[in-house]
Structures are given as C-alpha cells and as structure tokens.
Amino acid sequence: MIGTRRKRTAVALDTLDAIEPPGNAETVLGVLTVTLLVELLGILSGSEVWLLGLLIFLPSAASALCTVQQTRFIAAWTALFVTVTVLVRAPAGGRWLDRALLVLLTLALGAVSVYACHRRIGREREMLRLRSTAAAMQRHILHPLPLLTDDVLVNGVYEPVQEDRLVGGDIYDVVDSPWGARVLIGDVQGKGLAAVGAAFAVIGAFREAAHREPTLTALVDALDASVVRHNSYAEQTGDDERFVTALIIGVDAGPEAQVVNCGHIPPRLIHEGAVTTPALDSGVPLGLAELAAEPTTVDWFDFPAGSTLVLTTDGLTETRAADGTFYPVDERLMKQLDVSPTELPRALHEDARAFAGDGRRHDDVAVLTVRRSPRL
C-alpha cells in the first residue's frame, strides 16, 4: 500500500549579487587623497596650475566604479577645485585662454562622466534583471540541490562550461513517484540554446511521465518520444537534431535499484570502502530508439543502506590535464572516501579542476550523489 510521500525540499539559489560601489566615506577619502597628491606634485614641480589637468580624469574613473550621486559629487569637486586654483593661484600675466579652456574641459568631462555613469548603472540593472530571470528559469529547468524524497537524498554540483550561462546541456532531476524515486541524469549532444531546448524537453517529459508510467521502460519510451518530437520541430526551424545520453534510476524501499542506461556513463557505487561500477547494458541515447536492434531493458544492482551512488556526466570523465591525460574518476574517488556524501560532488569537481590545471574544460559538468533517505 502506497503511503503519503513527503514533498522534496530544495535549497534556494543564492541571491545574485550586484556590483557594489564604494561607500560615501571611502569615496570622499579617495577624492581628497588624489587631490592632495596632485597638489603636492604641483608644488614640488612648480607647475601647480598645469598639473590640475590630472584631476579632470577623476570623474571618468568614478563613472566606472561609483554611483551617479558619487560621480556628481566628484565632478563638482573637481570643477570647483580646478576653477578656484586657476583663479587664485594662476601667475599674473598668464594666458587666460588656456586657463578658461582647462576649466571648460573640466566641466565638460565631468558632465560626460555623470552621463556615462548613468548609462552604466542602467546597463548593470538590466543585466541583473536578465540574470534574475535566468535564475528563475533555471529553478524550473534544474531544481536546486539537494533534493529529498521518501526514498533518496540527492546532492550534487552543476556548472556550465560558460560561466555567464546558468543552464547548459547537462540535465538532472528527481521525481517522487508512486513507485519510488526516479532519478535522471543526462547530457544533451552539442551546446548552445538548441541544446538547452532539448534539455528542457527531456526534463519536462520526465517530470510528467515519471508520475504516470509504472515501469522504467515505459518512462524511457516517453523520454525518447519527447526528443523525437523536439527534433521534428528543430528540423522545421532549421536547427540541428539532438540526441541525449541519459541514466534513469529507480529506487524504492527494496535493497536493489533498477536502472536503464541510454548510452550514458555508468554509475559508481561506494560501499564499505570500495568503489565498484555495476555491470549494465548500454542502450542507445534518447532520440535514437528506432535505430536500436534490441528493446529497452532494465538492469538491477544492489544498493544497500549506507552506500552512495555517484552519477556524473562526461564533463567530468573527459576533463584533461595539460598533457592530455583524462581525469581518472575511479582512482580519485578512492582518495575521496573519507569525504561525506554531501560534500563529495563539490570535492570531486574541485579535484577535477585542480587536475586539469592549465588544461581547458570543454563541456558542462554535473556530479550527483544518491543515498537512501533516512527513515523517520
């Protein structure tokens, strides 16, 4: 008899940080310091008035770092200081036209700096709005980790290869279905927005079909059909067709887990100080089922309490050092056995980055750990 299942919980994404301008006190102190340095240089060199030209660039620097109000203050201070110095300290009989041009140039550059600061602040606010929208989309496409169901606790780390993107071609999700927890990890072929579209198609189908289909084979058939439909639409719009490697795992109250491997990297099982790779049949990626010679099959493997299942995408396994050596996942996992399953994904990811050194990473990275949920 199926009992009432707890809703999964998730850690919210951190709020996106804006670019912080300097404080008002820090701004005033900086302006006074620069003014004093220019004044001292002028006295020492005997060219006090002409060295004021150094100050006219102060508002320009402020426009790139400060708020509009701070830039206005710096522009006003610079204009006032230059004007007073020209009027009071200029030598008698000097060329007034040059001094007037210096004052006018100071005023003009101050006005331009305030305008540039206003434009910069506007662009930053627009970028923050766009990133907030992207973060909200990411929460719907990829739920924040950890994810908890009645049967599993999933922790992990996800990092797109492009740091300015929040979502890439790697996918994951966890669904608390009437037949136990269903866990998905996958990798969309290719990169770019088209890959993100295919990723969204698979995740949407997984969240719907995982509650409807009682078997993993039927669930995988539904995912394959979603990729086929996506490719049909992509062909009409001139985009490339995609396939998706995926690993779909089912975990219930029993001591075993069931899995369908659609051309993806097999999981690693950590239990009693050993790292093993369950023997699994590897089928074709999602979207290519009609090319398969054999129907979809489900494999079973032991998943005892206290063990940890490690799922990755090829962004980890294909990480290379500068000499071209691939990241040895099993060897590095053995060295991470003392790390808690909660911290293991982050530790493994950071270890891979250190291993790469000057080598470049060319794909997104997703690393998940799956444990049985503590029974309350």
C-alpha positions in Angstrom: 0.0 0.0 0.0 1.4 3.3 -1.0 1.6 5.8 1.8 1.6 9.6 1.7 5.0 10.7 0.5 6.9 13.7 1.8 7.4 16.5 -0.6 11.0 17.1 -1.6 12.8 20.0 -0.3 15.4 22.2 -2.0 17.9 24.8 -1.1 17.1 28.1 -2.8 19.6 29.7 -5.1 21.7 32.5 -3.6 20.6 36.0 -4.5 22.5 37.4 -7.4 25.0 40.0 -6.1 25.1 43.4 -7.7 28.3 45.3 -8.3 28.9 47.2 -5.1 30.1 50.8 -5.4 32.4 52.2 -2.8 30.9 53.8 0.3 30.5 57.5 0.6 33.2 57.9 3.2 35.6 55.8 1.1 34.7 58.0 -1.9 35.4 61.2 -0.1 38.7 59.9 1.3 39.8 58.8 -2.1 39.0 62.1 -3.7 40.8 64.1 -1.0 43.8 61.8 -1.3 44.1 62.2 -5.0 43.6 65.9 -4.8 46.3 66.2 -2.1 48.7 64.1 -4.2 48.2 66.3 -7.3 48.6 69.4 -5.1 51.9 68.1 -3.7 53.2 67.2 -7.1 52.3 70.7 -8.4 54.1 72.4 -5.5 57.2 70.2 -5.9 57.3 70.7 -9.7 56.5 74.3 -9.7 53.6 73.7 -12.2 50.8 73.7 -9.8 48.1 75.0 -12.2 49.0 72.9 -15.2 49.1 69.7 -13.1 45.4 70.2 -12.4 44.9 68.5 -15.7 45.4 65.2 -13.9 42.3 65.9 -11.8 40.0 66.2 -14.7 40.2 62.4 -15.3 39.0 61.7 -11.7 35.3 61.9 -12.7 36.0 59.5 -15.6 37.4 56.9 -13.2 34.4 57.5 -10.8 31.9 56.8 -13.6 33.2 53.3 -13.9 33.1 52.5 -10.2 30.7 54.8 -8.3 27.1 55.6 -8.2 25.6 58.5 -10.1 25.4 60.6 -7.0 29.0 59.9 -6.1 30.1 60.7 -9.7 28.2 64.0 -9.5 30.0 64.9 -6.2 33.4 64.1 -7.7 32.7 66.0 -10.9 31.5 69.0 -8.9 34.5 68.8 -6.5 36.9 68.6 -9.4 35.3 71.5 -11.3 35.3 73.7 -8.1 38.9 72.9 -7.1 40.2 73.5 -10.7 38.3 76.7 -11.0 39.4 78.1 -7.6 43.0 77.1 -8.2 43.1 78.7 -11.7 41.6 82.0 -10.4 43.6 82.2 -7.2 47.0 80.7 -8.0 47.5 81.4 -11.6 50.5 83.6 -12.2 49.8 87.2 -13.2 50.0 87.9 -16.9 49.4 84.3 -17.8 47.3 83.2 -20.7 43.7 83.3 -19.6 42.5 81.5 -22.6 44.4 78.4 -21.6 43.0 78.6 -18.1 39.5 79.1 -19.4 39.9 76.1 -21.7 41.1 74.0 -18.7 38.0 74.9 -16.7 35.6 74.3 -19.6 37.3 70.9 -20.3 36.9 70.0 -16.6 33.2 70.9 -16.7 32.6 69.0 -20.0 34.4 65.9 -18.8 32.5 66.0 -15.5 29.2 66.2 -17.4 30.2 63.4 -19.7 31.3 61.2 -16.8 28.0 61.7 -15.0 26.1 60.7 -18.2 28.4 57.6 -18.7 27.8 56.6 -15.1 24.1 56.8 -15.5 24.3 54.6 -18.6 26.5 52.1 -16.9 24.1 51.8 -13.9 21.2 51.3 -16.3 23.1 48.5 -18.1 24.0 46.9 -14.8 20.4 46.9 -13.6 19.3 45.5 -16.9 21.8 42.7 -16.7 20.8 41.9 -13.1 17.2 41.7 -14.2 18.1 39.4 -17.0 20.2 37.2 -14.7 17.3 37.1 -12.2 15.1 35.9 -15.0 17.6 33.3 -16.0 17.9 32.2 -12.4 14.2 31.8 -12.1 14.2 29.8 -15.4 17.0 27.6 -14.0 14.9 26.8 -10.9 12.2 25.5 -13.2 14.6 23.6 -15.6 17.1 22.4 -13.0 15.7 22.2 -9.4 18.3 23.4 -6.8 20.1 20.7 -4.9 19.8 18.9 -2.6 16.6 17.1 -3.4 14.9 14.9 -0.9 12.1 12.2 -1.4 10.9 9.4 0.8 13.5 7.1 -0.8 16.5 9.1 -1.8 18.6 12.2 -0.8 20.4 13.6 -3.9 23.2 16.1 -3.5 25.3 17.5 -6.3 27.1 20.2 -8.2 26.3 21.6 -11.6 28.5 24.0 -13.6 28.0 25.1 -17.2 31.2 25.4 -19.2 30.4 29.0 -20.0 30.4 30.9 -16.7 28.0 33.6 -18.0 25.3 30.9 -18.5 23.3 29.4 -15.7 22.0 26.4 -17.8 23.8 24.2 -20.2 23.3 20.9 -21.9 23.6 18.6 -18.8 20.4 17.7 -17.1 19.3 16.1 -13.8 16.1 15.7 -11.9 14.4 13.6 -9.1 10.7 12.7 -9.0 8.9 11.1 -6.0 6.6 8.8 -7.9 4.1 6.2 -6.6 6.6 3.5 -7.5 9.6 5.0 -5.7 12.1 7.7 -6.5 13.1 8.2 -10.1 16.5 9.9 -10.7 17.6 11.3 -14.1 21.0 12.5 -15.2 21.7 13.2 -18.8 23.8 15.0 -21.4 22.4 16.7 -24.5 24.5 16.4 -27.6 26.1 19.7 -28.6 26.0 23.2 -27.0 24.1 26.4 -27.2 20.5 27.4 -26.9 19.4 24.5 -29.1 20.9 22.0 -26.6 19.1 23.9 -23.8 15.8 23.4 -25.7 16.3 19.7 -25.9 17.3 19.6 -22.2 14.0 21.3 -21.3 12.0 18.9 -23.5 13.5 15.8 -21.7 13.1 17.2 -18.2 9.5 18.3 -18.9 8.7 14.8 -20.2 10.5 13.1 -17.3 8.5 15.1 -14.7 5.2 14.2 -16.3 5.9 10.6 -17.3 7.6 9.6 -14.0 4.3 10.0 -12.2 2.3 8.2 -15.0 4.4 5.2 -16.1 4.7 2.3 -13.6 7.9 0.9 -15.3 11.2 2.4 -16.2 11.0 1.0 -19.8 7.7 2.9 -20.4 9.3 6.0 -18.8 12.3 5.8 -21.1 10.0 5.3 -24.1 8.2 8.6 -23.2 11.5 10.4 -22.9 12.7 9.1 -26.3 9.4 10.3 -27.8 9.9 13.7 -26.4 13.4 14.0 -28.0 11.9 12.8 -31.3 9.2 15.5 -31.2 11.8 18.1 -30.3 14.0 17.1 -33.2 11.0 17.2 -35.5 10.3 20.8 -34.5 14.0 21.6 -34.8 14.1 20.3 -38.3 11.3 22.6 -39.3 13.0 25.7 -37.8 16.4 24.8 -39.4 18.1 23.7 -36.1 20.3 20.6 -35.8 18.7 17.4 -34.4 19.9 16.3 -31.0 20.2 13.1 -29.1 20.5 12.8 -25.3 22.5 10.3 -23.3 20.8 9.5 -20.0 20.7 7.3 -17.0 17.3 6.7 -15.4 17.4 5.1 -11.9 14.6 3.8 -9.8 14.9 3.4 -6.0 12.2 2.1 -3.7 12.2 0.5 -0.2 13.9 -2.7 -1.5 17.6 -3.4 -1.3 18.1 -3.1 -5.0 17.9 -0.2 -7.5 16.8 -0.5 -11.1 18.4 1.4 -14.0 18.1 2.0 -17.7 21.3 3.2 -19.4 20.7 5.2 -22.6 24.3 5.5 -23.7 25.4 7.4 -20.6 28.3 7.0 -18.2 27.6 4.1 -15.8 27.2 5.0 -12.1 29.8 4.3 -9.4 28.8 2.6 -6.2 30.7 3.4 -3.0 30.1 0.8 -0.3 32.2 -0.4 2.6 35.3 1.4 1.4 35.2 0.1 -2.2 34.3 1.7 -5.5 32.5 -0.5 -8.0 30.8 0.0 -11.3 27.6 -2.0 -11.7 27.5 -4.2 -14.8 24.9 -2.6 -17.0 23.7 -3.0 -20.6 24.1 0.3 -22.5 21.3 1.2 -24.9 21.1 3.9 -27.5 20.7 7.6 -26.5 17.3 9.1 -26.3 16.0 10.1 -29.7 17.6 7.1 -31.4 15.4 4.3 -30.1 14.2 3.4 -33.6 17.7 2.6 -34.6 18.2 0.1 -31.7 18.3 -3.6 -32.5 17.1 -4.6 -29.1 14.2 -3.2 -27.0 14.9 -1.2 -23.8 15.9 -3.4 -20.9 16.1 -2.7 -17.1 19.1 -3.7 -15.1 19.2 -4.3 -11.3 22.0 -3.9 -8.9 22.5 -4.0 -5.1 22.0 -0.6 -3.5 22.2 -1.3 0.3 21.6 1.1 3.1 24.7 3.2 3.8 26.0 3.1 0.3 26.4 6.1 -2.1 25.7 6.1 -5.8 27.8 8.6 -7.8 26.4 9.9 -11.1 28.4 12.1 -13.5 28.3 13.5 -17.0 31.2 13.3 -19.4 32.2 16.8 -18.5 34.0 15.2 -15.5 35.3 12.0 -17.2 36.6 13.9 -20.2 38.4 16.5 -18.1 42.0 16.5 -19.3 45.3 17.7 -17.8 47.6 19.9 -19.9 49.4 16.8 -21.2 46.1 15.3 -22.5 45.6 12.7 -19.7 42.0 12.1 -18.8 40.7 12.5 -15.3 40.8 9.1 -13.5 37.4 9.1 -11.8 37.7 5.7 -10.0 41.2 6.4 -8.7 40.2 9.8 -7.5 37.0 8.5 -5.9 39.1 6.1 -3.8 41.0 9.1 -2.4 37.8 10.8 -1.5 36.2 8.0 0.6 36.7 10.0 3.8 34.6 12.9 2.3 30.9 12.9 3.3 28.5 12.1 0.6 27.1 15.6 1.0 30.4 17.2 0.2 31.6 14.6 -2.3 30.3 16.2 -5.5 31.9 19.5 -4.8 35.2 17.8 -3.7 35.2 15.7 -6.8 34.5 18.7 -9.1 37.2 20.8 -7.4 39.7 17.9 -7.7 39.0 17.7 -11.4 39.6 21.4 -11.8 42.9 21.1 -10.0 43.8 18.0 -12.1 43.2 19.9 -15.3 45.5 22.7 -14.2 46.2 24.7 -17.4 44.1 22.2 -19.4 40.8 23.5 -20.6 37.3 22.1 -19.9 35.1 21.9 -23.0 31.8 20.7 -21.5 29.3 21.2 -18.7 29.8 19.2 -15.5 27.2 17.6 -13.3 28.1 15.3 -10.4 25.4 13.8 -8.2 25.4 11.6 -5.1 22.4 9.4 -4.4 21.8 8.0 -0.9 18.8 6.3 0.7 16.8 8.8 2.7 16.9 8.4 6.5 13.7 6.7 7.7 11.9 8.8 10.3 
